Amino acid sequence: MRYLSLFCVFVIAATACKHAADKPASRSDAAAATAAAPDFHDPASPGFRAQAPDSFRARFATTRGDFVIAVHRAWAPLGADRFYNLVRSGYYDGVRFFRVVPGFMAQFGIHGDTGVTSAWRERRIPDDPVRRTNVRGMVTFATAGAGTRTTQVFINYRNNDRLDGMGFAPFGQVVEGMEVVDSLYGGYGDAAPGGRGPDQFRMHVEGEKYLARQFPRLDKVVKATIE
């Protein structure tokens, strides 16, 4: 009788496992598979060409705390798409706020892995028309001239509307944690000759080792996620 009972338990368990295996994947499982992040070491991957939602929020956990950027694709579609793909891939995780100029802006986006930085150097996106103003809290891609946006973004500390006429198109706005952005370490200031901050050329060549050795107080992104 005891053996019969054990056999029944085995049959019931096996049947349950089979039914579970035959059960179709849930929508959430399918969505998770679809949203699998692309490899940021390969910027040519189709995974980096996804169109961003009309609006989304990106949470940045940093060494100073969290802040949230609300992105509106209508403001700057190409910039919003690029930012969306960079965040969801994990590109910004571990990246330093390397140019923090109190009273002006905080900039980040050069990867600590020089191989990744090199891969993205020529992955430029065309300019978006400027539809919003660079006021405090607005988030905008940095450029080195027309048609040069890649991965670097900055957060305005004040009204920098003079940047509008120079083609800097905001794509989002800090809606939570602006006090965290204000607290990012800015003691090094801008790069030479205006300050003692990091040299971008050396960042591209030496990566995180250069920053950790000579600018250890710079804050960094711990984790960036799409909410």
Accessible surface in RSA format (square Angstrom, percent):
REM  Atomic radii and reference values for relative SASA: ProtOr
REM  Chains: A
REM  Algorithm: Lee & Richards
REM  Probe-radius: 1.40
REM  Slices: 20
REM RES _ NUM      All-atoms   Total-Side   Main-Chain    Non-polar    All polar
REM                ABS   REL    ABS   REL    ABS   REL    ABS   REL    ABS   REL
RES MET A   1   186.42  96.5 144.18  95.4  42.25 100.6 125.38 106.6  61.04  80.9
RES ARG A   2   167.32  70.3 156.39  79.7  10.93  26.0  74.18 101.4  93.14  56.4
RES TYR A   3   168.98  78.9 163.68  93.1   5.30  13.8 121.24  91.1  47.74  58.9
RES LEU A   4   104.79  58.4  99.15  70.9   5.63  14.2 103.03  72.4   1.75   4.7
RES SER A   5    59.33  50.1  53.59  71.5   5.74  13.2  35.11  74.8  24.22  33.9
RES LEU A   6    99.82  55.6  94.81  67.8   5.01  12.6  95.27  66.9   4.55  12.2
RES PHE A   7   124.35  62.2 119.07  73.8   5.28  13.7 124.07  75.2   0.27   0.8
RES CYS A   8    58.17  44.0  55.26  61.6   2.91   6.8  19.82  50.2  38.35  41.4
RES VAL A   9    95.59  62.9  94.27  85.3   1.32   3.2  95.03  82.6   0.56   1.5
RES PHE A  10   136.05  68.1 131.48  81.4   4.57  11.9 135.81  82.3   0.24   0.7
RES VAL A  11    64.83  42.7  63.07  57.1   1.75   4.2  64.68  56.2   0.15   0.4
RES ILE A  12   120.20  68.4 116.97  87.1   3.23   7.8 119.33  85.9   0.87   2.4
RES ALA A  13    51.51  47.4  44.55  68.7   6.96  15.8  51.02  71.8   0.49   1.3
RES ALA A  14    49.43  45.4  36.11  55.7  13.32  30.3  44.01  62.0   5.42  14.4
RES THR A  15    65.09  46.3  60.93  61.8   4.16   9.9  48.06  64.6  17.03  25.7
RES ALA A  16    60.22  55.4  47.74  73.7  12.48  28.4  55.72  78.5   4.50  11.9
RES CYS A  17    86.67  65.6  78.08  87.1   8.59  20.2  29.48  74.7  57.19  61.7
RES LYS A  18   129.82  63.3 123.28  75.6   6.54  15.6  97.00  87.3  32.82  35.0
RES HIS A  19   120.80  66.0 112.36  78.1   8.44  21.6  70.83  73.0  49.97  58.1
RES ALA A  20    70.19  64.5  50.07  77.3  20.12  45.8  56.15  79.1  14.04  37.2
RES ALA A  21    85.14  78.3  46.66  72.0  38.48  87.5  59.23  83.4  25.91  68.6
RES ASP A  22    92.18  64.6  65.29  65.0  26.88  63.6  32.09  75.5  60.09  59.9
RES LYS A  23   154.03  75.1 134.74  82.7  19.29  45.9  82.60  74.3  71.42  76.1
RES PRO A  24   112.92  82.3  94.40  86.1  18.52  67.3 105.66  87.2   7.26  45.1
RES ALA A  25    80.61  74.1  44.36  68.5  36.24  82.4  52.29  73.6  28.32  75.0
RES SER A  26    52.56  44.4  40.84  54.5  11.71  27.0  48.66 103.6   3.89   5.5
RES ARG A  27   221.64  93.1 211.05 107.6  10.59  25.2  85.50 116.9 136.14  82.5
RES SER A  28    79.27  67.0  65.29  87.1  13.98  32.2  54.74 116.6  24.53  34.4
RES ASP A  29    83.17  58.3  75.11  74.8   8.06  19.1  18.68  44.0  64.49  64.3
RES ALA A  30    53.88  49.5  46.32  71.5   7.56  17.2  53.11  74.8   0.77   2.0
RES ALA A  31    59.01  54.3  49.78  76.8   9.23  21.0  56.90  80.1   2.11   5.6
RES ALA A  32    68.78  63.2  49.56  76.5  19.22  43.7  59.02  83.1   9.76  25.9
RES ALA A  33    75.32  69.3  51.90  80.1  23.42  53.3  62.17  87.6  13.15  34.8
RES THR A  34   117.96  83.9  90.12  91.4  27.84  66.3  75.00 100.7  42.96  64.9
RES ALA A  35    64.16  59.0  48.69  75.1  15.47  35.2  52.25  73.6  11.91  31.5
RES ALA A  36    70.44  64.8  49.10  75.8  21.34  48.5  58.84  82.9  11.60  30.7
RES ALA A  37    57.10  52.5  26.80  41.4  30.30  68.9  26.80  37.7  30.30  80.3
RES PRO A  38    16.70  12.2   1.65   1.5  15.04  54.7  12.83  10.6   3.86  24.0
RES ASP A  39    82.10  57.5  70.08  69.7  12.02  28.4  38.72  91.1  43.38  43.3
RES PHE A  40    41.73  20.9  41.73  25.8   0.00   0.0  41.73  25.3   0.00   0.0
RES HIS A  41    97.16  53.1  81.19  56.4  15.96  40.8  64.62  66.6  32.54  37.9
RES ASP A  42    67.39  47.2  65.65  65.3   1.75   4.1  20.69  48.7  46.70  46.6
RES PRO A  43    14.25  10.4  10.59   9.7   3.65  13.3  10.59   8.7   3.65  22.7
RES ALA A  44    55.15  50.7  46.32  71.5   8.82  20.1  46.69  65.7   8.46  22.4
RES SER A  45    19.52  16.5  17.37  23.2   2.15   5.0   7.16  15.2  12.36  17.3
RES PRO A  46    98.65  71.9  88.97  81.1   9.68  35.2  89.23  73.7   9.42  58.5
RES GLY A  47    22.21  27.4   0.00   N/A  22.21  27.4  19.70  54.1   2.51   5.6
RES PHE A  48    17.00   8.5   4.97   3.1  12.03  31.3   4.97   3.0  12.03  34.4
RES ARG A  49   161.87  68.0 129.18  65.8  32.69  77.8  71.18  97.3  90.69  55.0
RES ALA A  50    33.68  31.0  21.82  33.7  11.86  27.0  32.46  45.7   1.22   3.2
RES GLN A  51   121.01  67.7  96.95  70.9  24.07  57.3  27.28  58.1  93.73  71.1
RES ALA A  52     2.77   2.5   0.00   0.0   2.77   6.3   0.02   0.0   2.75   7.3
RES PRO A  53    59.63  43.5  46.64  42.5  12.99  47.2  59.36  49.0   0.27   1.7
RES ASP A  54   118.61  83.1 108.24 107.7  10.37  24.5  36.01  84.8  82.60  82.4
RES SER A  55    65.48  55.3  50.82  67.8  14.66  33.8  15.69  33.4  49.79  69.8
RES PHE A  56    16.35   8.2   4.55   2.8  11.80  30.7  14.83   9.0   1.51   4.3
RES ARG A  57    87.30  36.7  86.12  43.9   1.18   2.8  41.51  56.7  45.79  27.8
RES ALA A  58     0.00   0.0   0.00   0.0   0.00   0.0   0.00   0.0   0.00   0.0
RES ARG A  59    72.33  30.4  72.07  36.7   0.27   0.6  27.17  37.1  45.17  27.4
RES PHE A  60     0.00   0.0   0.00   0.0   0.00   0.0   0.00   0.0   0.00   0.0
RES ALA A  61    27.72  25.5  27.65  42.7   0.07   0.2  27.65  38.9   0.07   0.2
RES THR A  62    11.90   8.5   0.00   0.0  11.90  28.4   0.00   0.0  11.90  18.0
RES THR A  63    78.60  55.9  42.87  43.5  35.73  85.2  50.19  67.4  28.41  42.9
RES ARG A  64   109.08  45.8  79.75  40.7  29.33  69.8  19.46  26.6  89.62  54.3
RES GLY A  65    27.25  33.6   0.00   N/A  27.25  33.6  25.29  69.4   1.96   4.4
RES ASP A  66    60.11  42.1  47.31  47.1  12.80  30.3  13.76  32.4  46.35  46.2
RES PHE A  67     0.68   0.3   0.00   0.0   0.68   1.8   0.68   0.4   0.00   0.0
RES VAL A  68     0.04   0.0   0.04   0.0   0.00   0.0   0.04   0.0   0.00   0.0
RES ILE A  69     0.00   0.0   0.00   0.0   0.00   0.0   0.00   0.0   0.00   0.0
RES ALA A  70    13.25  12.2  13.25  20.4   0.00   0.0  13.25  18.7   0.00   0.0
RES VAL A  71     0.24   0.2   0.00   0.0   0.24   0.6   0.00   0.0   0.24   0.6
RES HIS A  72    65.18  35.6  65.18  45.3   0.00   0.0  39.71  40.9  25.47  29.6
RES ARG A  73    48.71  20.5  48.64  24.8   0.07   0.2   3.61   4.9  45.10  27.3
RES ALA A  74    77.82  71.5  61.75  95.3  16.07  36.6  70.60  99.4   7.22  19.1
RES TRP A  75    27.62  11.1  27.48  13.3   0.14   0.3  20.65  11.0   6.97  11.3
RES ALA A  76     0.00   0.0   0.00   0.0   0.00   0.0   0.00   0.0   0.00   0.0
RES PRO A  77    34.49  25.1  34.49  31.4   0.00   0.0  34.49  28.5   0.00   0.0
RES LEU A  78    69.30  38.6  67.27  48.1   2.04   5.1  67.72  47.6   1.59   4.3
RES GLY A  79     0.00   0.0   0.00   N/A   0.00   0.0   0.00   0.0   0.00   0.0
RES ALA A  80     0.00   0.0   0.00   0.0   0.00   0.0   0.00   0.0   0.00   0.0
RES ASP A  81    23.79  16.7  23.79  23.7   0.00   0.0  12.72  29.9  11.07  11.0
RES ARG A  82    27.95  11.7  24.01  12.2   3.94   9.4   4.54   6.2  23.41  14.2
RES PHE A  83     0.00   0.0   0.00   0.0   0.00   0.0   0.00   0.0   0.00   0.0
RES TYR A  84    36.40  17.0  36.40  20.7   0.00   0.0   2.11   1.6  34.29  42.3
RES ASN A  85     1.58   1.1   1.58   1.5   0.00   0.0   0.44   1.1   1.14   1.1
RES LEU A  86     0.00   0.0   0.00   0.0   0.00   0.0   0.00   0.0   0.00   0.0
RES VAL A  87     1.70   1.1   0.00   0.0   1.70   4.1   0.13   0.1   1.56   4.2
RES ARG A  88    51.18  21.5  31.83  16.2  19.35  46.1  19.21  26.2  31.98  19.4
RES SER A  89    11.90  10.1   0.00   0.0  11.90  27.4   0.63   1.3  11.27  15.8
RES GLY A  90    13.02  16.1   0.00   N/A  13.02  16.1  10.51  28.8   2.50   5.6
RES TYR A  91     1.58   0.7   1.58   0.9   0.00   0.0   0.00   0.0   1.58   1.9
RES TYR A  92     0.15   0.1   0.00   0.0   0.15   0.4   0.00   0.0   0.15   0.2
RES ASP A  93    38.41  26.9  25.04  24.9  13.37  31.6  18.08  42.6  20.33  20.3
RES GLY A  94    34.51  42.6   0.00   N/A  34.51  42.6  25.39  69.7   9.13  20.4
RES VAL A  95     1.97   1.3   0.83   0.7   1.14   2.7   1.97   1.7   0.00   0.0
RES ARG A  96    18.79   7.9  16.93   8.6   1.87   4.4   1.85   2.5  16.94  10.3
RES PHE A  97     0.47   0.2   0.22   0.1   0.25   0.6   0.22   0.1   0.25   0.7
RES PHE A  98     3.96   2.0   2.41   1.5   1.55   4.0   2.41   1.5   1.55   4.4
RES ARG A  99    63.94  26.8  63.66  32.4   0.29   0.7   8.81  12.0  55.13  33.4
RES VAL A 100     4.14   2.7   2.17   2.0   1.97   4.7   2.17   1.9   1.97   5.3
RES VAL A 101    30.71  20.2  30.71  27.8   0.00   0.0  30.71  26.7   0.00   0.0
RES PRO A 102    92.02  67.1  70.79  64.5  21.23  77.2  74.12  61.2  17.90 111.2
RES GLY A 103    41.65  51.4   0.00   N/A  41.65  51.4  33.96  93.2   7.70  17.2
RES PHE A 104    36.04  18.0  36.04  22.3   0.00   0.0  36.04  21.9   0.00   0.0
RES MET A 105     2.06   1.1   2.06   1.4   0.00   0.0   0.76   0.6   1.29   1.7
RES ALA A 106     0.01   0.0   0.01   0.0   0.00   0.0   0.01   0.0   0.00   0.0
RES GLN A 107     6.86   3.8   6.86   5.0   0.00   0.0   0.00   0.0   6.86   5.2
RES PHE A 108     0.00   0.0   0.00   0.0   0.00   0.0   0.00   0.0   0.00   0.0
RES GLY A 109     0.00   0.0   0.00   N/A   0.00   0.0   0.00   0.0   0.00   0.0
RES ILE A 110     6.32   3.6   2.48   1.8   3.84   9.3   3.17   2.3   3.15   8.5
RES HIS A 111    21.14  11.6  19.89  13.8   1.25   3.2  18.07  18.6   3.07   3.6
RES GLY A 112    24.76  30.5   0.00   N/A  24.76  30.5  14.62  40.1  10.14  22.7
RES ASP A 113    61.64  43.2  51.73  51.5   9.91  23.4  21.66  51.0  39.98  39.9
RES THR A 114    49.99  35.6  45.74  46.4   4.24  10.1  14.49  19.5  35.50  53.7
RES GLY A 115    46.31  57.1   0.00   N/A  46.31  57.1  37.72 103.5   8.59  19.2
RES VAL A 116     0.52   0.3   0.00   0.0   0.52   1.2   0.52   0.5   0.00   0.0
RES THR A 117     7.50   5.3   5.59   5.7   1.91   4.5   6.31   8.5   1.19   1.8
RES SER A 118    59.63  50.4  49.08  65.5  10.55  24.3  17.63  37.5  42.00  58.8
RES ALA A 119    37.71  34.7  15.99  24.7  21.72  49.4  28.64  40.3   9.07  24.0
RES TRP A 120     5.09   2.0   4.95   2.4   0.14   0.3   5.04   2.7   0.05   0.1
RES ARG A 121   101.24  42.5  90.68  46.2  10.56  25.1  52.44  71.7  48.81  29.6
RES GLU A 122   117.39  67.4  99.07  74.9  18.32  43.6  60.16 116.4  57.23  46.7
RES ARG A 123    89.96  37.8  85.37  43.5   4.59  10.9  17.64  24.1  72.32  43.8
RES ARG A 124   125.09  52.5 100.53  51.2  24.56  58.5  18.83  25.7 106.26  64.4
RES ILE A 125    20.63  11.7  19.37  14.4   1.26   3.0  20.63  14.9   0.00   0.0
RES PRO A 126    86.95  63.4  81.11  73.9   5.84  21.2  86.40  71.3   0.55   3.4
RES ASP A 127    62.71  43.9  42.24  42.0  20.46  48.4  23.20  54.6  39.51  39.4
RES ASP A 128     9.51   6.7   3.52   3.5   5.99  14.2   0.95   2.2   8.56   8.5
RES PRO A 129    82.19  59.9  69.51  63.4  12.68  46.1  81.37  67.2   0.82   5.1
RES VAL A 130    53.56  35.2  22.35  20.2  31.21  75.2  22.35  19.4  31.21  84.6
RES ARG A 131   117.55  49.4  91.78  46.8  25.76  61.3  40.10  54.8  77.44  46.9
RES ARG A 132   103.05  43.3  97.07  49.5   5.98  14.2  25.23  34.5  77.82  47.2
RES THR A 133    54.06  38.5  51.11  51.8   2.95   7.0  19.61  26.3  34.45  52.1
RES ASN A 134     0.00   0.0   0.00   0.0   0.00   0.0   0.00   0.0   0.00   0.0
RES VAL A 135    53.01  34.9  53.01  48.0   0.00   0.0  53.01  46.1   0.00   0.0
RES ARG A 136   109.82  46.1  99.90  50.9   9.92  23.6  50.81  69.4  59.01  35.8
RES GLY A 137     3.87   4.8   0.00   N/A   3.87   4.8   3.87  10.6   0.00   0.0
RES MET A 138    14.07   7.3  14.07   9.3   0.00   0.0  14.07  12.0   0.00   0.0
RES VAL A 139     0.00   0.0   0.00   0.0   0.00   0.0   0.00   0.0   0.00   0.0
RES THR A 140     0.38   0.3   0.38   0.4   0.00   0.0   0.38   0.5   0.00   0.0
RES PHE A 141     1.00   0.5   0.43   0.3   0.58   1.5   0.43   0.3   0.58   1.6
RES ALA A 142    16.67  15.3  12.54  19.4   4.13   9.4  12.70  17.9   3.97  10.5
RES THR A 143    41.82  29.7  13.25  13.4  28.57  68.1  10.39  14.0  31.44  47.5
RES ALA A 144    96.64  88.9  57.32  88.5  39.32  89.4  69.68  98.1  26.95  71.4
RES GLY A 145    39.30  48.5   0.00   N/A  39.30  48.5  34.91  95.8   4.39   9.8
RES ALA A 146    95.23  87.6  62.34  96.2  32.89  74.8  68.19  96.0  27.04  71.6
RES GLY A 147    27.67  34.1   0.00   N/A  27.67  34.1  17.64  48.4  10.04  22.5
RES THR A 148    29.63  21.1  20.87  21.2   8.75  20.9  20.87  28.0   8.75  13.2
RES ARG A 149     7.06   3.0   7.06   3.6   0.00   0.0   6.19   8.5   0.87   0.5
RES THR A 150    23.93  17.0  22.92  23.2   1.01   2.4   6.28   8.4  17.65  26.7
RES THR A 151     7.51   5.3   7.51   7.6   0.00   0.0   0.10   0.1   7.41  11.2
RES GLN A 152    27.21  15.2  26.88  19.6   0.33   0.8   3.61   7.7  23.60  17.9
RES VAL A 153     0.00   0.0   0.00   0.0   0.00   0.0   0.00   0.0   0.00   0.0
RES PHE A 154     8.07   4.0   8.07   5.0   0.00   0.0   8.07   4.9   0.00   0.0
RES ILE A 155     0.01   0.0   0.01   0.0   0.00   0.0   0.01   0.0   0.00   0.0
RES ASN A 156     0.00   0.0   0.00   0.0   0.00   0.0   0.00   0.0   0.00   0.0
RES TYR A 157    20.52   9.6  13.20   7.5   7.32  19.1  12.61   9.5   7.91   9.8
RES ARG A 158   112.36  47.2 109.07  55.6   3.29   7.8  41.54  56.8  70.82  42.9
RES ASN A 159    90.49  62.4  70.50  68.1  19.99  48.1  28.17  67.8  62.33  60.2
RES ASN A 160     1.78   1.2   0.37   0.4   1.42   3.4   1.42   3.4   0.37   0.4
RES ASP A 161    74.80  52.4  67.51  67.2   7.29  17.2  10.85  25.5  63.94  63.8
RES ARG A 162   136.74  57.4 117.64  60.0  19.10  45.5  76.47 104.5  60.27  36.5
RES LEU A 163     9.88   5.5   9.88   7.1   0.00   0.0   9.88   6.9   0.00   0.0
RES ASP A 164    32.26  22.6  26.67  26.5   5.59  13.2  17.74  41.8  14.52  14.5
RES GLY A 165    79.71  98.3   0.00   N/A  79.71  98.3  42.41 116.4  37.29  83.5
RES MET A 166   123.09  63.7  89.65  59.3  33.44  79.6  90.03  76.5  33.07  43.8
RES GLY A 167    37.59  46.4   0.00   N/A  37.59  46.4  28.40  77.9   9.19  20.6
RES PHE A 168    26.63  13.3  25.97  16.1   0.65   1.7  26.63  16.1   0.00   0.0
RES ALA A 169     3.58   3.3   0.93   1.4   2.65   6.0   0.93   1.3   2.65   7.0
RES PRO A 170     0.06   0.0   0.00   0.0   0.06   0.2   0.00   0.0   0.06   0.4
RES PHE A 171     0.01   0.0   0.01   0.0   0.00   0.0   0.01   0.0   0.00   0.0
RES GLY A 172     0.00   0.0   0.00   N/A   0.00   0.0   0.00   0.0   0.00   0.0
RES GLN A 173    62.16  34.8  62.16  45.4   0.00   0.0   1.99   4.2  60.16  45.6
RES VAL A 174    13.36   8.8   0.14   0.1  13.22  31.9   0.14   0.1  13.22  35.9
RES VAL A 175    71.41  47.0  37.41  33.9  34.00  81.9  45.39  39.4  26.02  70.6
RES GLU A 176    76.09  43.7  68.60  51.9   7.49  17.8  36.68  70.9  39.41  32.2
RES GLY A 177    13.48  16.6   0.00   N/A  13.48  16.6   4.13  11.3   9.35  20.9
RES MET A 178    30.07  15.6  28.29  18.7   1.78   4.2  28.22  24.0   1.85   2.5
RES GLU A 179   121.38  69.7 114.06  86.3   7.32  17.4  65.64 127.0  55.74  45.5
RES VAL A 180    17.22  11.3  16.67  15.1   0.55   1.3  17.22  15.0   0.00   0.0
RES VAL A 181     0.00   0.0   0.00   0.0   0.00   0.0   0.00   0.0   0.00   0.0
RES ASP A 182    66.35  46.5  41.40  41.2  24.95  59.0  25.14  59.2  41.21  41.1
RES SER A 183    48.17  40.7  32.71  43.7  15.46  35.6  39.80  84.7   8.37  11.7
RES LEU A 184     7.28   4.1   0.09   0.1   7.19  18.1   0.09   0.1   7.19  19.3
RES TYR A 185    36.52  17.1  32.81  18.7   3.71   9.7  21.67  16.3  14.85  18.3
RES GLY A 186    16.27  20.1   0.00   N/A  16.27  20.1   4.16  11.4  12.11  27.1
RES GLY A 187    40.94  50.5   0.00   N/A  40.94  50.5  23.19  63.6  17.74  39.7
RES TYR A 188    24.31  11.3  21.78  12.4   2.53   6.6  17.90  13.5   6.41   7.9
RES GLY A 189    18.22  22.5   0.00   N/A  18.22  22.5  15.80  43.4   2.42   5.4
RES ASP A 190    38.27  26.8  36.06  35.9   2.21   5.2   8.75  20.6  29.52  29.4
RES ALA A 191    33.42  30.7  28.41  43.8   5.01  11.4  28.41  40.0   5.01  13.3
RES ALA A 192    81.48  74.9  58.27  89.9  23.22  52.8  58.48  82.4  23.00  60.9
RES PRO A 193   145.42 106.0 113.08 103.1  32.34 117.5 117.98  97.4  27.44 170.5
RES GLY A 194    69.43  85.6   0.00   N/A  69.43  85.6  34.13  93.7  35.29  79.0
RES GLY A 195    23.37  28.8   0.00   N/A  23.37  28.8  15.76  43.2   7.61  17.0
RES ARG A 196   159.90  67.1 145.79  74.3  14.11  33.6  80.54 110.1  79.36  48.1
RES GLY A 197     9.31  11.5   0.00   N/A   9.31  11.5   0.07   0.2   9.25  20.7
RES PRO A 198     3.86   2.8   1.84   1.7   2.02   7.3   1.84   1.5   2.02  12.5
RES ASP A 199    63.85  44.7  62.32  62.0   1.53   3.6  20.79  48.9  43.06  42.9
RES GLN A 200    65.66  36.7  62.02  45.3   3.64   8.7  22.95  48.9  42.71  32.4
RES PHE A 201   149.62  74.9 141.39  87.6   8.23  21.4 146.22  88.7   3.40   9.7
RES ARG A 202    84.91  35.7  84.78  43.2   0.13   0.3  32.00  43.7  52.91  32.1
RES MET A 203     2.99   1.5   2.85   1.9   0.14   0.3   2.85   2.4   0.14   0.2
RES HIS A 204    42.18  23.1  37.35  26.0   4.83  12.4  19.47  20.1  22.72  26.4
RES VAL A 205    90.25  59.4  67.74  61.3  22.50  54.2  72.88  63.3  17.37  47.1
RES GLU A 206    56.93  32.7  43.02  32.5  13.91  33.1  28.09  54.3  28.84  23.5
RES GLY A 207     2.42   3.0   0.00   N/A   2.42   3.0   2.42   6.6   0.00   0.0
RES GLU A 208    49.14  28.2  48.14  36.4   1.00   2.4  43.17  83.5   5.97   4.9
RES LYS A 209   162.84  79.4 156.89  96.3   5.95  14.2 103.07  92.8  59.77  63.7
RES TYR A 210     5.75   2.7   5.75   3.3   0.00   0.0   0.00   0.0   5.75   7.1
RES LEU A 211     4.91   2.7   4.91   3.5   0.00   0.0   4.91   3.5   0.00   0.0
RES ALA A 212    48.05  44.2  34.64  53.5  13.41  30.5  35.79  50.4  12.26  32.5
RES ARG A 213   138.09  58.0 107.70  54.9  30.39  72.3  76.08 104.0  62.01  37.6
RES GLN A 214    79.82  44.6  58.44  42.7  21.39  50.9  22.15  47.1  57.68  43.7
RES PHE A 215    15.16   7.6  15.16   9.4   0.00   0.0  15.16   9.2   0.00   0.0
RES PRO A 216    82.99  60.5  62.72  57.2  20.27  73.7  63.47  52.4  19.52 121.3
RES ARG A 217   151.19  63.5 137.23  70.0  13.97  33.3  48.45  66.2 102.74  62.3
RES LEU A 218     9.40   5.2   2.95   2.1   6.45  16.2   2.95   2.1   6.45  17.4
RES ASP A 219    12.70   8.9  10.80  10.7   1.90   4.5   1.46   3.4  11.24  11.2
RES LYS A 220    59.16  28.9  59.16  36.3   0.00   0.0  23.72  21.4  35.44  37.8
RES VAL A 221     0.00   0.0   0.00   0.0   0.00   0.0   0.00   0.0   0.00   0.0
RES VAL A 222    85.34  56.2  70.27  63.6  15.08  36.3  73.67  64.0  11.67  31.7
RES LYS A 223   106.99  52.2 105.50  64.7   1.49   3.6  61.78  55.6  45.22  48.2
RES ALA A 224     2.97   2.7   0.19   0.3   2.78   6.3   0.19   0.3   2.78   7.4
RES THR A 225    55.06  39.2  52.69  53.4   2.37   5.7  42.71  57.4  12.34  18.7
RES ILE A 226    54.48  31.0  27.87  20.8  26.62  64.2  27.87  20.1  26.62  72.2
RES GLU A 227    96.79  55.6  39.45  29.8  57.34 136.5  59.98 116.0  36.81  30.1
END  Absolute sums over single chains surface
CHAIN  1 A    11719.7       9301.2       2418.5       7057.5       4662.1
END  Absolute sums over all chains
TOTAL         11719.7       9301.2       2418.5       7057.5       4662.1
